[in-house]
């Protein structure tokens, strides 16, 4: 997977490990959030619906946290948006 997040003055391959970890976490949360949204569209049980709603809310908060870290560090997140 080609990562489309980079610092203003450096390539992904030249970033420090902490920035790479943040980028990896952002991608992981985004992938998990996409999966949970997809599964949510296919469930019908009321208990599972509630469970997925809470999971989506928690993942949204994580996603926003990593987006915020990217902005604070001057990383540019192409293809990512606020939820």
C-alpha positions as CSV (number, residue, x, y, z in Angstrom):
1,X,0.0,0.0,0.0
2,X,1.3,3.4,-0.9
3,X,0.8,5.9,1.8
4,X,-0.3,9.3,0.8
5,X,0.6,11.1,4.0
6,X,3.9,13.0,4.1
7,X,5.6,15.8,6.0
8,X,5.8,19.1,4.1
9,X,9.5,18.7,3.7
10,X,10.2,15.0,3.7
11,X,9.1,11.8,2.0
12,X,7.5,8.9,4.0
13,X,10.8,7.0,3.8
14,X,12.6,9.8,5.5
15,X,10.2,10.3,8.4
16,X,11.0,9.5,11.9
17,X,9.5,6.4,13.5
18,X,7.0,8.3,15.5
19,X,5.4,10.0,12.5
20,X,5.4,6.6,10.6
21,X,3.6,5.0,13.6
22,X,1.0,7.8,13.6
23,X,0.4,7.3,9.8
24,X,0.1,3.6,10.2
25,X,-2.4,4.0,13.0
26,X,-4.4,6.4,10.9
27,X,-4.6,4.0,8.0
28,X,-5.5,1.1,10.4
29,X,-8.3,3.0,12.0
30,X,-9.6,4.2,8.6
31,X,-9.6,0.6,7.3
32,X,-11.3,-0.7,10.4
33,X,-13.9,2.1,10.3
34,X,-14.7,1.3,6.6
35,X,-15.1,-2.4,7.5
36,X,-17.4,-1.7,10.5
37,X,-19.6,0.6,8.3
38,X,-19.8,-2.1,5.7
39,X,-20.8,-4.7,8.3
40,X,-23.3,-2.3,9.9
41,X,-25.2,-2.1,6.6
42,X,-25.8,-5.8,6.7
43,X,-27.1,-6.4,10.3
44,X,-30.7,-6.6,11.4
45,X,-30.5,-7.6,15.1
46,X,-31.2,-4.6,17.4
47,X,-28.5,-5.6,19.9
48,X,-25.9,-5.8,17.2
49,X,-27.1,-2.5,15.7
50,X,-26.5,-0.8,19.1
51,X,-23.1,-2.4,19.4
52,X,-22.0,-1.3,16.0
53,X,-23.2,2.3,16.7
54,X,-20.9,2.4,19.8
55,X,-18.0,0.9,17.9
56,X,-18.4,3.4,15.0
57,X,-18.5,6.3,17.5
58,X,-15.3,5.0,19.2
59,X,-13.5,4.6,15.9
60,X,-14.6,8.0,14.8
61,X,-13.0,9.5,17.9
62,X,-9.7,7.6,17.3
63,X,-9.7,8.7,13.7
64,X,-10.2,12.3,14.6
65,X,-7.3,12.0,17.2
66,X,-4.9,10.7,14.5
67,X,-6.0,13.4,12.0
68,X,-5.3,16.0,14.7
69,X,-1.8,14.6,15.4
70,X,-1.1,14.7,11.7
71,X,-2.1,18.3,11.5
72,X,-0.1,19.2,14.6
73,X,3.0,17.6,13.1
74,X,2.6,19.2,9.7
75,X,1.8,16.0,8.0
76,X,-0.4,16.3,4.9
77,X,-3.2,13.7,4.8
78,X,-4.3,13.3,1.2
79,X,-7.5,11.2,0.9
80,X,-8.5,11.6,4.5
81,X,-11.2,13.9,5.7
82,X,-12.9,14.8,9.0
83,X,-15.8,12.7,10.0
